[in-house]
Amino acid sequence: MSEVPTTTTATVRGIATYQTYLMYKSTESGTYQKLLDITSFPDLIGTPERIDITSLSDAQRVYISGIQDREDMTFNANYTPEQFAAVNDLRGQQLYFAVWFGATGDPGSEVPDGSKGKFSWQGDVVAGVTGGGVNEAVGMTVTCTPSTIIEFDDGN
């Protein structure tokens, strides 16, 4: 009979969206705080545009990567008048934003820490209210317009 190992190391194959946070701070040296609880987040890194470098000698089109383009970053959240007003009070300011994956603490009292990765940028923000239907929660959008490159930090 073969022995069963006493310890195993599981390979992490992905992470859940649970404990994903939209963070912000007013100044570069400030401390990040959670802007509000979000229900979804956008793609964080844009796809580079294609530059056609096809010549008349090529049998098919060929490309090189151009600059990355990205549209506004729209996050979804549940609407409350207080959160809507708080986000719109920040409108017109160049703030520091981040999406953090990971937290410490017990469920219900987690503290965002970005231990599973952070994406950060500088930009402007505005809130809007989404359309709704029968028996749905009223939603809102939080749209960030990045004015800097979005940077990745692995959280370590």
Helices and strands as residue ranges (DSSP letters): E 20-25, E 33-36, E 48-52, E 63-68, E 73-78, H 81-89, E 95-101, E 103-104, E 111-112, E 118-129, E 139-146, E 151-153
